[in-house]
Amino acid sequence: MAEDNPTAVRAIALAEAVKFAGQGGDPDAVVGVANIFLGFLNDEGDQAAAAPVKATPAKTPAKATPAKTPAKTPPKEEPEGPTRDDIEAKVQELLGANKRGETVALMKKFKAKSVSTLPVEHYAAFVEEADAILMTG
């Protein structure tokens, strides 16, 4: 394969190495993996890993402009207190404990006809009162 177009083979090896090892940002790791891939593509087996090629730095243009990095978005914070999923699970727990009447009354107390209409600011109080109902047996 190397006899056909050695430059293309090197390009393939480097492209695959970047995909495989480039995520860590270590250029030496990328070059090492590229050598392994190049050896494989040239049917050299493990010989490529034994004879690493020294990486040459790329030439930079005279007036290099700094690359603009996209603004990092802060990671989404986990909501404090119970979530809608917690409320749905609590309602299922109440219904599973044959507390349908109490569940309906609790929803009415918070002026909600369903879990989706229960205001988020009432989630913690809802869970607290649901737990109290479940404790009564």
C-alpha positions in Angstrom: 0.0 0.0 0.0 2.9 2.4 0.8 4.2 2.0 -2.7 1.0 3.5 -4.2 1.1 6.8 -2.4 3.3 7.1 0.7 2.0 10.6 1.5 -1.6 9.4 1.4 -0.7 6.6 3.7 1.0 8.9 6.2 -2.1 11.2 6.1 -4.4 8.4 6.8 -2.2 7.2 9.7 -2.1 10.7 11.2 -5.8 11.3 10.7 -6.7 8.0 12.5 -4.1 8.8 15.2 -5.7 12.1 15.9 -9.2 10.5 16.2 -7.8 7.8 18.5 -5.2 9.6 20.7 -5.8 13.3 20.0 -8.6 13.7 22.5 -6.1 13.9 25.4 -4.2 16.8 23.7 -0.8 15.0 24.0 1.0 15.4 20.7 3.6 12.7 21.6 0.8 10.3 22.1 -0.7 11.2 18.7 2.7 10.7 17.0 3.2 7.4 18.7 -0.2 6.1 17.6 0.3 7.5 14.1 3.6 5.5 13.9 1.7 2.3 14.9 -1.0 3.0 12.3 1.6 3.8 9.6 3.4 0.5 10.4 0.1 -1.3 10.1 -0.8 0.4 6.8 2.7 -0.4 5.4 2.4 -4.1 6.6 5.3 -3.7 9.0 3.5 -5.2 12.0 5.1 -4.1 15.3 8.2 -2.6 13.7 6.6 0.8 13.6 6.1 0.9 17.4 9.8 -0.1 17.9 11.2 2.8 15.7 9.3 6.0 16.6 9.6 8.9 14.2 10.6 12.3 15.7 7.8 14.8 15.2 8.8 18.1 13.5 7.0 21.2 14.5 4.7 22.8 12.0 5.7 26.1 10.5 3.5 29.0 11.7 2.6 31.9 9.6 4.4 35.2 10.3 1.2 36.9 11.4 -0.6 34.3 13.3 -3.9 35.4 14.8 -5.0 33.7 18.0 -7.8 31.3 17.5 -11.1 32.3 19.1 -12.3 29.8 21.7 -16.0 29.5 22.1 -17.3 30.7 25.4 -17.7 27.9 27.8 -21.1 27.4 29.1 -21.3 26.6 32.8 -22.4 23.1 33.6 -26.0 22.8 34.5 -26.5 22.7 38.2 -28.6 20.0 39.7 -31.8 21.5 41.0 -32.0 21.7 44.7 -34.8 19.7 46.3 -37.2 17.3 44.7 -37.7 17.2 40.9 -40.8 16.4 38.9 -39.6 12.8 38.6 -39.5 12.7 42.4 -43.0 14.0 42.6 -44.3 11.5 40.1 -42.6 8.7 42.0 -44.1 9.9 45.3 -47.6 10.0 43.8 -47.1 6.4 42.5 -45.9 5.4 46.0 -49.0 7.0 47.5 -51.3 5.3 45.0 -49.5 2.0 45.5 -50.2 2.3 49.2 -53.9 2.6 48.5 -53.9 6.3 49.5 -55.8 7.6 46.5 -58.2 9.8 48.5 -55.3 11.3 50.4 -53.3 11.8 47.2 -56.3 13.7 45.6 -56.7 15.8 48.7 -53.0 16.6 48.8 -53.0 17.7 45.2 -56.1 19.9 45.9 -54.3 21.4 48.8 -51.6 22.7 46.4 -54.2 23.7 43.8 -52.9 21.1 41.3 -55.0 18.7 39.3 -52.0 16.7 38.2 -48.2 16.5 38.7 -47.6 18.7 35.7 -49.7 21.5 37.2 -48.1 21.4 40.7 -45.9 24.5 41.0 -42.2 23.7 41.4 -41.9 25.9 44.5 -44.3 23.5 46.2 -42.4 20.3 45.4 -40.5 20.1 48.7 -43.7 20.7 50.8 -45.6 18.1 48.7 -42.9 15.5 49.3 -42.9 16.2 53.0 -46.6 15.9 53.4 -46.7 12.8 51.1 -44.1 11.2 53.4 -46.3 12.1 56.4 -49.3 10.4 54.8 -47.2 7.3 54.0 -46.0 7.1 57.6 -49.6 6.9 58.9 -49.9 3.5 57.4 
